[in-house]
Amino acid sequence: MTTTGTTTGTTTSEHLRDIAEDGVTCIRGVLDADAVGLLLEDLARIEHEEGVRPASNDFEGTRTLRVYNLLRHGRLWAAIPVHPRVLGVVEGVLDPGCLVSSLSSVRIQPGETAQPLHADDQLIPLDRPHPPVVCNSMWALTDFTADNGATRIVRRSHSWGAPTYGGDHPTEPAVMRAGDVLVWNGSLWHAGGANLTAHDRVGIAMNYCAGWIRQQENQQLGLPPRLVAAFAPRLQELVGYSVYRGLIGHVERRSPAELLVDAASGNDAASGNDAAPMVWDRS
């Protein structure tokens, strides 16, 4: 990956190579102009209806609008976590048991200053470097430039220790066209850039974590079960209605997804006698 954000990879295996070596890759043209336009339009609606305002801290930004828990806002957003071109890369970094950690928007407005340098797994108490436990992505809904707040990265820093939060270190902008998606190992040092232009920089932060650690946003309380029951099965698994490696997350030997169907239909939960095999049942 260069300072213009180009990558040499186009296939999933090549993107995984980029992430292994540099900690980051860019998947070009994931969304077409129509899809980008629909997301921008719906995001503006959500921001208006919910009266979204900037935060008062330097991490979220005092001139940045953020909407969290976007999965509760309809089918446009439900398509993002399961997009095959991106999810295939994420599964390669983590594994197919990965979970949605957070889905939020980031509208960096004119005059916003640079975000403090950080790593997304910085609060996880593991010695570094360690195998990936977080894999995050930024979906560009506008062009990302060096001047309008493009994500700033420190290549290969995923193999270093944790950064000093807000520390001073040379970075490079991940320049993207609207519709491109940046994907990185959660240990990579990075930050949102300053917006020196007169226009908003809009992105969608689609974040994933390993199936055995806690999600950043509590999906089970944040999303009504009846809404989740209408999700595609893979999205149900990704938000946490699944069992990781035949053990972690079961409910009396049943997958939470099975109980979700029972709840949506109004049926009482069945006993665990007919449950799917657990890890200890496998020979």
N, C-alpha and C positions, 0 to 999 in steps of 0.2 A: 504494500500500500504506500502511495506517495503522498506528498502534501496536497495534491489535487484530489485525493480520495480514490484514485484508480487502483484496481487490483488486477492481478494476472489471472485469477481464477474465474471460471464461469460455471463449472459443475460443482455439485455438493462436495465431492472429494477434494476439489481444488480449494473451495472455500474453507474446508476443515484444515487443509494444509496451511492456509494463510493465518487462521486463528491459532493453530499450534505454534507457528513461527513468530508471528507479529502480535498475536493477541486479538486481532480484529480483521474483519473483511467487509466488503461492500457488495451487496447483491443488487445489480442494476435492473431497473425497469420492472420491479415487482408489481406496481400498480400503474394502470394507464391513466390518462388525463381525466377520463370520466369518473373513475373510481376515486381519484384524488379530489375532484370537485365535489362529489357527494359527501365525502368525509369532512371536507372543509365547511360545507354548508351546514351539515348536521352539528358539527362542533360549535359553530357560531350560535346555532339555536340553543344548544345546551348551556353554553356560557351565558347567554342572555337570560334564559329561563331560570337558571340557578343563581344568577347574580354573582358570578365568579369574579373575585378580586385578587390582586397580588397578595402574597404573604408579607411578613415583616422580618424575614430572616434571609441571610445571604445565600443559603443553599437553595431554597425554592425560588428565591429572587423577588425583589421588591417591584420589578416591572415585568413580571412573568405571570401569565395566567395558567393555572393547572386544574384539570378536571380529573379526579380519581375515579376508580371503579367504573370504567366506561362500559363494561360488559352489561350493566343493567340498563343501557340506553338503546338496545335494539340490535337488529340483524346486521347492520353495517359493521358494528364493532365485534360481533360474534364471529365474523369471518377472519379477523386479523390473527388470533392466536393459532388457528389451524391452517394458515396458508402454507401449502406444501413446499414452496421454494424456500421459505424461511424455517418452518418447523423441522424440515429434514436436516438442516444445518444444526439447529439447536439440539435435536436428538443425538446428532453425532458428537457434539461437545459434551452433553450430559448423558442421557440415555432415554429410551422411549418412555420411561417412568417419570419423566420430568413434569413439573407443575407450572401453571401460570402463577407468577408471584405478584405481578401488578400490571395493570393496563391503564395508562393515564396519558393525558395530553400535555404538551409543553409549548406554550405560545410566548416566545421571547419578544418583547416589544422594544421599540426604539428607546435607546438610552439605558438599557439594562447593562450592568457590568458583568464581568466574567464570574462564573461560578467557581467556588473553591475546588482545587484539585482533590480527587478522591478515587477510591475503588469501591465498586458496588457491593463487594463482599467484606468490606473493611470491618464491620461489626461482628462478623462470624469468628468465634475464638478458635481458629485453627492455625497451627504453625505454617509459615509460608516459605517457599511456594508449596502449593497443595493441588491435588486434582481439582478440576472445575466443579464448583458447587452452584454457581450462578452463571447464566448466559443471558445477556440482555441485548435488546435491539432498539434502534431509533429509526422510525419510518418517516421519511421526509415528505411533508405535504406541501411545502414550498421548497424552492431551491435553497440549499445550504451553502453559504459562501464564507470566506475568511472574515468578511466585514459584518455579516448579519447574525452571527452567533452560532455558526457551525460548531458541532461537537469538537472539542480539542482533545487530542489523544497523545499518549506517550507510547510509541511502539515498543513491543517486547517487554514492557514493564510488568506484564502478568507473571513473569518468571522471577520478579524481584520480591522484596518485602513489601509491606504495606506503606503507602505514601504518608508523609506528614500532611494531615488534612489542611488544605489551603496552602501547602508549600509551594515554593517557587521552583519550577522545573520547565525546561523548554518543551513546548508542545507543537503539534501541527494540526491544521484544520482538516476535518473529514468533509471535503467538498462533495456535495451530492446534488443531483437533479430531483425535482419532485417525483415521487414514485420509487426512488431508490431506498434501500434498507441497509443500515449499518448494523453489524452483529459483532459482539465482542465477548471475550472471557471476562467474567465478573471481577477478576483480579486486576484488570487493566486500569492503569491510571488515566483519568480523563476528566473533563469538565465541560459544561456548556460555555460557549464563548460570549463575548460582549457584542451587543448589537449597535453598530455605529451607523446604521442606515435609517431611513425614514419608513421602513416597512417591517411588518412582523415576520419572524421566522417560526414556522409551525411544524412540530413533529409529534409523533405518537411514540411513547415509551412503552414497548411491549417486552416485559421482563419475565424470565423463567428461572426456576430454581430446581435443584435436585429433589427427587421425590421423598427424600428422607429428612428434609429440613423444613422449617416453618416458612410459609409464604409471607411476603411483605404486607400484602393486603389480605385480610381475613375473608376469603372467598365464600366460606360456608355461612357466615353471618351477613356479609355484604350483598349477597345475591339471594333473592327469595327462592326457596326450593321449587315452587311451581314454574319460575322462570328457567331454572336450570333443567327441569324436567323436559323442557321444550328444546334444549340445546341438542346439537348433534352428539352422538355417543362419545366421539373423541374429545370434544370440548368439555363434556361432563367429566371425563377422566382428568383432563388438564386442570380443571378448577379444584380438583381434590376428591371427586366422587370415584375413587379408584383404590386399589390395593397395590402397594409398591412391593414387588418381588414376592408376592404371595403371603405377605405378613403385615406390613406397616399400613395401618389405616382401616383394617377390617372392622365390621360391627357384628359380633357374635358369629364369626366365620363367614359372613356375607359381605359382598362388595357394597359400599354405600350407594352405588348406582342402582342396584336392585331395590334397595329401600326407598330410593328417590321415586322410582316408578310406583311403588306401593303407596307412598304418600300422595303422589299426584292423582292416583286413581281412587283414593279414599279407602283403600284396603288396609287391614291391620297387617303389620309386619309378620311374615311367617317365621317359624322357628329356624334354627341353624342346621337342622338335620339334612336338608337338601342343598346346603351351601356348596359353592365351588371349592375345589381342592385348595388347601392352603399349603404353605411351603413344607410343613412337616408331613403332609400326605404324599409327597412325591418320593418315588423310589429311585 
